[in-house]
Structure formats: structure tokens, C-alpha cells
Amino acid sequence: MILYLAGVIQAAPTNATTTSEDFEAPSFTNRSLWNIVSGSVLTLFACIYSAIHPNIPSPKDSPFCILRRRLGIMIVALIAPELVVVWAMRQWISARHVTKDFKESGYFNVPQSQEQSENYAWTQTHSFFVLMGGFMLYVKGKPYRTLLPDEVLKLMRNGCIDAPTLTAKQICDRSKGNVISKGLIILQVAWFILQLMSRAIYHLETTQLETGTLAFAVLNFLTYALWWNKPLDVQCPYPVYWKSTESKPEDYIHDVIESQRTWLQGIIFAAFGPFLELTSIDVPTPKLRVPTFDGSIELDSDNWILISAGILIATIFGGIHCMAWFFTFPTHEEQVLWRISAVAITCTPSLQFLWYVMYDVIGDTLSIVIVAMSISGLLYIASRGMLLVLMFTTLRHLPLDAYTTVSWISLVPHL
């Protein structure tokens, strides 16, 4: 269907100045290559950096370690942005369950009096905060362990810690983002989509860079909607102090043993780590922070909903790249490479899911399925890399129609 619509747009008359008696012809102006690149790159940066809400780092992490982890997240967001949406969706579903559990516990249902200015009721912002590693257990004045949601409730029930007295307003004060900053990012992404819609309406040529950026922009709206209540770039967790003198933390929470990876395991985890963390497959949990691409609880009933949504999002992301099927390319070879890569990233997620079902049904003995899953993952990464390269190399020879734009689009507020 996407290819059919792209063909219809491409085959439509390109004389945008032809009008009927009832409509006035729109005014057009020229844009430069810098305008094309700057608008797309700024939108891409908003999608792979500003829209990402990372988990809280460990107190022992150096600034270089935090920066390196953030760059890793940006690379994943650039190569597989649908994984970031799945990460946000998993945290959003987990936050709903955590909010329900904490409200039913009764520890945070204290009615607010008229004299009391602070509201300590548990909100979804609290749930996101605890899921991203917001509560750190301190024992004898030293950080001991990042508390998971069920561990917070367990320690409170046994009188080992006091209920955290932290309001949603105080959590938002720790956040580096607010409605205005998030609104500016959404405004830029919305402007970019609007100007591409105007180009489609008036049958103006769209570049491959703008098509690829459009795919990121669509997923960016989903990410922002899911993480709207999640604090942004919080660097320090809230301290929770151990107060029991009759027991030790080991009596209630399991100690975490952090194992060192070999060089081969490090390479494998660098390539497939985000997927492993999102699916919670044999990933050791750090002691003083939550995993980079996790921050969720075990989801049983919602797991298939999450998987189905992830496949749908990945298919939409690849399908948007297929809209450039009939675009003008500098060479025929580049057009073929774009088509192959676009089809690969559209179909690979469904194929990967098929391998996963076979692995789950047949078991660990089917090594060929593991190999097939690895090959499919590498094919997806290679195809995404090829599309990213073609997005920029095709700018060297653009049709003249690509430099024409609608005049009124510049009047729309944007960055």
C-alpha cells in the first residue's frame, strides 16, 4: 500500500501552479542545500538525543562513563529507533502497574489537609522515578543498592526503611526538562512533518534525507507521549536509609554479583545488548543503577502486546523508507541499494519474531535458529547503516524541484 501511494504521488502532475478558478495558486520560493540538511539534522538530533530519557547513573560513574553510555544510547537510537520506542513503552506499562501496587499498599494514601502545602501522594512520575533507579539504599552512610519497586514495598512492610517523602514536584525539580523544552522539540518535529506534507500536496520532490528523518519523527512522537511523565536527565538518586538494627539488607534483598565479561562477550553485548536488556535475557543487573535499556518490571500478560507493538512500529519505520521507492537517485545502483535496504528493515523484525517463536517452542538445542537470529540482526544493522549513508550521499545530485518550497512554511514557528 505504501509503494502504491508513493507511485501515485510520483505519477501525479508536477505543475503545481495549475489552478482552477476557485483557488489561488500558492507562492513558492527557493531553498538551499544548507536549508535541507540543517532542518533534517536538527530534527534528527531532537529524535536521537533530546527525546531520550536515560536512567539514573551510578554514584560511582565518572562523567566520561556517563557520556560514553549516552553516546551508546544515541547510536542505538540512530540504528534501531524502534527499540527506544519499545523501551519507552515497556517502562510506561511497568509504571502503570507500579502506580497501582503502591497506591494499594496504603503507605502513600495520606489525605492532604488544608494546612499541608505538599502532596505526597504516589503518582506515575514517582513510578517512572523508581523504575529508572531513583531510590538508592544507604547502609552506614554508603550507597548499597538501587532499589527496585517490589524491594521498596518489601522493605517498608518489614520496617527496614521509612516511606520516601518525595513529592512529584520535587522529582520534576530534579528533571532537566519541562513542558516548554519538550514543547519546543515537538514543535520542531511537527514543523518538519508539516513541510513534508506540503511538498507531497504540491508534488514537490522530497529528498531521501527528509524521508529517513520523517521515519524518526513519527517514532519520536510515540516516545515523547510514553515518556511525558518521566524525569529527564536526573543524575542523583534519592537516598533511602536503612534503619533496622535487627536485620541486614541481605535478609530481604538478593545481593547482585557483577561478573566481568570476556572480550568476545563484550563484542556480542555491544551489538545485541539493547535487545537482551529489553527482553531481560540473562543480563546481570548492576548494583548501583538499573540496566541502560531497562527500568521495568516483569511483564507476563502484557508481553505479547509489547512484542506485537514493537513489530508494528518497526514495520512502520521501514515502510516509511519504502516511500522513497520511486524517488530520483543519482545512480541506478544507489536506488537498488535503497530498495533492498528498505525492504530488509521492513521485513526483518517479523522474521526475527518468527525465529524467536521457533527458539521458544523448540528450545535451546536448535542452534541453527540462534544463528539465523544473529544473521537477521546483522542484516538489519547493515541495512540501517546503508540507508543512513545513502541519505547523505544522494544529496550530491538533487533534481531542481527539490530546491523549491512553499513560501508559507517558513512562517510556521520552528527552531
C-alpha positions as CSV (number, residue, x, y, z in Angstrom):
1,M,0.0,0.0,0.0
2,I,2.9,2.4,0.8
3,L,4.5,1.7,-2.5
4,Y,1.2,2.3,-4.3
5,L,0.7,5.7,-2.6
6,A,4.3,6.6,-3.4
7,G,3.8,5.7,-7.0
8,V,0.6,7.7,-7.2
9,I,2.3,10.8,-5.8
10,Q,5.2,10.4,-8.1
11,A,3.0,9.9,-11.2
12,A,0.8,12.9,-10.4
13,P,1.3,16.1,-12.4
14,T,4.2,18.2,-11.1
15,N,2.8,21.5,-12.4
16,A,1.9,22.9,-9.0
17,T,0.9,26.3,-10.4
18,T,-2.1,25.0,-12.3
19,T,-5.2,26.2,-10.6
20,S,-8.9,26.4,-11.0
21,E,-11.0,29.5,-10.9
22,D,-11.9,28.9,-7.2
23,F,-8.3,28.5,-5.9
24,E,-5.4,30.9,-5.9
25,A,-2.0,29.5,-6.8
26,P,0.4,29.1,-3.9
27,S,3.6,31.1,-3.9
28,F,6.8,29.3,-4.0
29,T,10.4,30.2,-3.0
30,N,13.8,28.5,-3.2
31,R,15.7,26.8,-0.5
32,S,19.4,25.9,-0.4
33,L,21.1,22.6,0.3
34,W,22.0,24.0,3.7
35,N,18.3,24.5,4.5
36,I,17.6,20.9,3.6
37,V,20.5,19.5,5.6
38,S,20.1,21.8,8.7
39,G,16.4,21.2,9.0
40,S,16.8,17.4,8.8
41,V,19.8,17.1,11.0
42,L,18.3,19.3,13.7
43,T,15.2,17.1,13.7
44,L,17.3,14.0,13.8
45,F,19.2,15.4,16.8
46,A,15.9,16.1,18.5
47,C,14.9,12.5,17.9
48,I,18.1,10.7,19.0
49,Y,19.2,13.0,21.8
50,S,16.6,15.3,23.2
51,A,13.8,12.8,23.2
52,I,15.8,10.2,25.1
53,H,15.1,10.0,28.8
54,P,18.0,7.9,30.2
55,N,18.0,6.1,33.5
56,I,19.9,7.5,36.5
57,P,23.6,6.7,36.5
58,S,25.5,5.1,39.4
59,P,27.0,7.4,42.0
60,K,30.4,5.9,41.1
61,D,30.1,6.6,37.4
62,S,32.6,9.2,36.1
63,P,31.5,11.9,33.7
64,F,33.3,10.1,30.9
65,C,31.4,6.9,31.7
66,I,28.0,8.7,31.6
67,L,28.9,10.4,28.3
68,R,30.0,7.1,26.8
69,R,26.8,5.5,27.8
70,R,24.8,8.4,26.4
71,L,26.6,8.2,23.1
72,G,25.8,4.4,23.0
73,I,22.1,5.2,23.5
74,M,22.3,7.7,20.7
75,I,23.9,5.2,18.4
76,V,21.1,2.7,19.2
77,A,18.5,5.4,18.6
78,L,20.1,6.1,15.2
79,I,20.4,2.5,14.1
80,A,17.3,1.0,15.7
81,P,14.9,3.7,16.9
82,E,12.1,1.3,17.3
83,L,14.0,-0.3,20.2
84,V,13.8,3.1,22.0
85,V,10.1,3.2,21.5
86,V,9.8,-0.4,22.8
87,W,11.9,0.7,25.8
88,A,9.6,3.6,26.5
89,M,6.5,1.5,26.0
90,R,7.8,-1.2,28.4
91,Q,8.6,1.5,31.1
92,W,5.2,3.1,30.6
93,I,3.3,-0.2,31.0
94,S,5.5,-1.0,34.1
95,A,4.8,2.4,35.5
96,R,1.1,1.8,35.4
97,H,1.5,-1.5,37.3
98,V,3.8,0.1,39.9
99,T,1.4,3.0,40.4
100,K,-1.4,0.6,41.1
101,D,0.7,-1.5,43.5
102,F,2.0,1.5,45.5
103,K,-1.5,3.1,45.8
104,E,-2.9,-0.2,47.0
105,S,-0.1,-0.6,49.6
106,G,-1.7,2.3,51.6
107,Y,1.7,3.9,52.5
108,F,1.0,6.9,50.3
109,N,-2.7,7.4,50.7
110,V,-2.4,10.0,53.4
111,P,-5.2,12.6,53.0
112,Q,-3.9,16.2,52.4
113,S,-5.0,18.7,54.9
114,Q,-5.7,22.4,54.1
115,E,-2.6,23.5,56.1
116,Q,-0.4,21.0,54.3
117,S,1.2,22.5,51.2
118,E,3.0,19.4,50.0
119,N,1.2,16.5,48.3
120,Y,3.0,13.2,49.0
121,A,0.5,11.0,47.0
122,W,2.1,8.4,44.7
123,T,1.9,9.4,41.0
124,Q,3.0,8.0,37.7
125,T,6.0,10.3,37.9
126,H,7.0,8.5,41.1
127,S,6.7,5.2,39.3
128,F,9.0,6.3,36.5
129,F,11.4,7.6,39.0
130,V,11.7,4.3,40.9
131,L,11.9,2.4,37.6
132,M,14.8,4.5,36.4
133,G,16.8,3.8,39.6
134,G,15.6,6.8,41.6
135,F,15.8,5.3,45.1
136,M,19.2,4.3,46.4
137,L,19.5,2.3,49.7
138,Y,22.2,3.7,52.0
139,V,23.7,1.4,54.7
140,K,26.0,3.0,57.3
141,G,26.2,6.2,55.2
142,K,27.3,4.5,52.0
143,P,25.3,3.6,48.8
144,Y,24.4,-0.1,49.0
145,R,21.9,-0.9,46.3
146,T,19.5,0.6,43.8
147,L,16.0,-0.4,45.0
148,L,13.5,-1.9,42.6
149,P,9.8,-1.2,43.1
150,D,9.0,-4.5,44.8
151,E,12.0,-4.2,47.1
152,V,10.9,-0.7,48.2
153,L,7.5,-2.1,49.2
154,K,9.1,-5.2,50.9
155,L,11.4,-3.1,53.0
156,M,8.7,-0.7,54.0
157,R,6.4,-3.6,55.1
158,N,9.2,-5.1,57.3
159,G,10.0,-1.7,58.8
160,C,13.5,-1.6,57.4
161,I,13.1,1.8,55.8
162,D,10.8,4.7,56.0
163,A,8.4,5.5,53.2
164,P,10.1,8.0,50.9
165,T,8.8,11.5,51.4
166,L,9.2,12.8,47.9
167,T,6.6,14.8,46.0
168,A,6.0,14.8,42.3
169,K,7.0,18.5,42.3
170,Q,10.4,17.7,43.9
171,I,11.0,14.9,41.3
172,C,10.2,17.3,38.5
173,D,12.6,19.8,40.0
174,R,15.4,17.2,39.6
175,S,14.4,16.8,35.9
176,K,16.3,18.8,33.2
177,G,13.2,19.0,31.1
178,N,9.8,20.8,31.4
179,V,6.7,21.4,29.3
180,I,8.4,24.3,27.5
181,S,11.6,22.4,26.5
182,K,9.6,19.4,25.4
183,G,7.2,21.6,23.6
184,L,10.0,23.2,21.6
185,I,11.2,19.8,20.4
186,I,7.7,18.7,19.5
187,L,7.2,22.0,17.6
188,Q,10.4,21.4,15.5
189,V,9.3,17.8,14.7
190,A,5.8,18.9,13.9
191,W,7.1,21.7,11.6
192,F,9.3,19.1,9.8
193,I,6.3,16.8,9.2
194,L,4.2,19.7,8.1
195,Q,6.7,20.9,5.5
196,L,6.9,17.4,4.0
197,M,3.2,17.2,3.8
198,S,3.1,20.5,1.9
199,R,5.7,19.1,-0.5
200,A,3.5,16.0,-1.1
201,I,0.4,18.1,-1.6
202,Y,2.1,20.4,-4.2
203,H,4.0,17.4,-5.8
204,L,7.4,18.8,-5.0
205,E,10.4,16.5,-4.9
206,T,11.4,15.2,-1.4
207,T,15.0,14.1,-0.6
208,Q,16.0,10.7,0.8
209,L,17.4,12.5,3.8
210,E,14.0,14.1,4.6
211,T,12.2,10.7,4.1
212,G,14.6,9.0,6.5
213,T,14.2,11.8,9.0
214,L,10.4,11.6,8.7
215,A,10.6,8.0,9.9
216,F,12.5,9.1,13.0
217,A,10.0,12.0,13.6
218,V,7.0,9.6,13.6
219,L,8.6,7.4,16.2
220,N,9.7,10.5,18.2
221,F,6.0,11.4,18.8
222,L,5.4,8.0,20.3
223,T,8.5,8.2,22.5
224,Y,7.6,11.6,23.9
225,A,4.0,10.6,24.6
226,L,5.1,7.5,26.5
227,W,7.8,9.3,28.5
228,W,6.0,12.5,29.1
229,N,5.8,11.9,32.9
230,K,9.3,10.5,33.1
231,P,12.0,12.9,34.5
232,L,14.8,13.8,32.1
233,D,18.5,13.5,32.8
234,V,18.3,13.0,36.6
235,Q,21.9,12.5,37.8
236,C,21.4,11.6,41.5
237,P,19.1,9.1,43.1
238,Y,17.0,9.9,46.2
239,P,18.7,8.4,49.4
240,V,16.7,5.9,51.4
241,Y,18.4,4.9,54.7
242,W,18.4,1.5,56.4
243,K,17.1,1.9,59.9
244,S,16.6,-1.7,61.1
245,T,19.1,-2.9,63.8
246,E,17.8,-6.5,64.0
247,S,18.4,-7.5,60.4
248,K,20.6,-6.9,57.4
249,P,19.7,-5.9,53.8
250,E,20.8,-9.4,52.7
251,D,17.9,-10.9,54.6
252,Y,15.4,-9.2,52.3
253,I,17.0,-8.5,49.0
254,H,19.3,-10.6,47.0
255,D,22.9,-9.4,46.5
256,V,24.0,-8.7,43.0
257,I,27.2,-10.4,41.7
258,E,28.6,-8.3,38.8
259,S,30.6,-10.6,36.6
260,Q,33.4,-9.4,34.2
261,R,32.8,-10.1,30.5
262,T,35.4,-11.6,28.2
263,W,36.3,-9.6,25.0
264,L,34.1,-11.9,22.9
265,Q,31.1,-11.4,25.3
266,G,31.8,-7.7,25.2
267,I,31.6,-7.6,21.4
268,I,28.4,-9.6,21.4
269,F,26.8,-7.5,24.1
270,A,27.8,-4.3,22.3
271,A,25.8,-5.5,19.3
272,F,22.9,-7.2,20.9
273,G,22.9,-5.7,24.4
274,P,19.9,-3.4,24.0
275,F,17.8,-6.2,22.7
276,L,18.9,-8.5,25.5
277,E,18.2,-5.9,28.2
278,L,14.8,-5.1,26.8
279,T,13.9,-8.8,26.8
280,S,15.7,-9.5,30.2
281,I,17.6,-12.4,28.7
282,D,20.5,-13.3,31.0
283,V,21.5,-9.7,31.7
284,P,23.1,-9.1,35.1
285,T,21.6,-6.1,36.9
286,P,24.2,-3.5,38.1
287,K,24.2,-3.0,41.8
288,L,24.1,0.8,41.9
289,R,21.9,1.5,38.8
290,V,19.4,-0.2,36.6
291,P,20.3,-1.5,33.2
292,T,20.7,1.1,30.5
293,F,17.8,-0.1,28.3
294,D,15.6,-1.5,31.1
295,G,14.0,0.0,34.1
296,S,10.9,-2.1,34.2
297,I,9.2,-5.0,36.0
298,E,8.5,-8.5,34.8
299,L,5.6,-8.3,32.3
300,D,3.7,-11.5,31.8
301,S,0.2,-10.7,30.5
302,D,1.4,-7.6,28.6
303,N,4.5,-9.2,27.0
304,W,2.8,-10.2,23.8
305,I,1.2,-6.8,23.5
306,L,4.6,-5.3,23.8
307,I,6.1,-7.6,21.2
308,S,3.3,-7.1,18.7
309,A,3.5,-3.3,19.1
310,G,7.3,-3.5,18.6
311,I,6.9,-5.4,15.4
312,L,4.2,-3.0,14.1
313,I,6.4,0.1,15.0
314,A,9.4,-1.5,13.2
315,T,7.3,-2.3,10.1
316,I,6.0,1.3,10.0
317,F,9.5,2.7,10.4
318,G,10.8,0.6,7.5
319,G,7.6,1.2,5.4
320,I,8.3,5.0,5.5
321,H,11.7,4.4,3.9
322,C,9.9,2.4,1.2
323,M,8.0,5.6,0.3
324,A,11.2,6.7,-1.5
325,W,10.9,3.7,-3.8
326,F,10.2,5.9,-6.9
327,F,12.3,8.9,-5.9
328,T,15.1,10.2,-8.1
329,F,18.5,8.8,-7.3
330,P,21.9,9.9,-8.6
331,T,22.6,6.4,-9.9
332,H,20.6,3.2,-10.5
333,E,22.9,1.3,-8.1
334,E,22.0,3.6,-5.2
335,Q,18.3,3.2,-6.0
336,V,18.6,-0.6,-5.9
337,L,20.6,-0.4,-2.6
338,W,17.9,1.8,-1.1
339,R,15.1,-0.5,-2.1
340,I,16.9,-3.6,-0.8
341,S,17.8,-2.0,2.5
342,A,14.3,-0.5,2.9
343,V,12.7,-3.9,2.3
344,A,15.2,-5.6,4.7
345,I,14.5,-3.3,7.7
346,T,10.7,-3.6,7.0
347,C,10.6,-7.4,6.9
348,T,13.5,-8.3,9.3
349,P,11.6,-7.6,12.6
350,S,8.8,-10.0,11.6
351,L,11.4,-12.6,10.5
352,Q,13.2,-12.1,13.8
353,F,10.0,-12.7,15.7
354,L,9.5,-15.9,13.8
355,W,12.9,-17.1,14.8
356,Y,12.2,-16.2,18.4
357,V,9.0,-18.2,18.4
358,M,10.8,-21.2,16.9
359,Y,13.5,-20.9,19.6
360,D,11.0,-20.6,22.3
361,V,9.0,-23.6,21.2
362,I,11.8,-26.0,20.2
363,G,14.3,-25.0,22.9
364,D,18.0,-24.4,23.3
365,T,19.0,-27.5,21.2
366,L,18.2,-25.8,17.9
367,S,21.5,-23.9,17.3
368,I,20.5,-23.1,13.7
369,V,17.8,-20.8,15.0
370,I,20.3,-18.9,17.1
371,V,22.5,-18.5,14.1
372,A,19.5,-17.3,12.0
373,M,18.6,-14.8,14.6
374,S,22.1,-13.4,14.7
375,I,22.3,-13.2,10.9
376,S,18.9,-11.4,10.8
377,G,20.1,-8.9,13.4
378,L,23.3,-8.3,11.5
379,L,21.4,-7.9,8.2
380,Y,19.2,-5.3,9.9
381,I,22.1,-3.3,11.3
382,A,23.9,-3.4,7.9
383,S,20.7,-2.3,6.1
384,R,20.2,0.6,8.5
385,G,23.8,1.7,8.1
386,M,23.4,1.6,4.3
387,L,20.2,3.8,4.5
388,L,22.0,6.3,6.7
389,V,24.8,6.6,4.2
390,L,22.5,6.9,1.2
391,M,20.5,9.6,3.0
392,F,23.5,11.9,2.7
393,T,25.3,10.6,-0.4
394,T,22.2,11.2,-2.6
395,L,22.3,14.9,-1.7
396,R,25.2,15.4,-4.2
397,H,22.8,15.4,-7.2
398,L,19.3,16.6,-6.5
399,P,16.6,17.4,-9.0
400,L,15.8,21.1,-9.4
401,D,12.3,20.5,-7.9
402,A,13.9,19.6,-4.6
403,Y,15.1,23.2,-4.1
404,T,11.6,24.6,-4.4
405,T,9.4,25.0,-1.3
406,V,6.1,26.6,-0.3
407,S,6.5,30.2,0.9
408,W,4.2,29.9,3.9
409,I,6.0,27.0,5.5
410,S,8.8,29.4,6.6
411,L,6.2,31.4,8.6
412,V,5.4,28.4,10.8
413,P,7.4,28.7,14.1
414,H,10.3,26.3,14.3
415,L,13.8,26.0,15.5
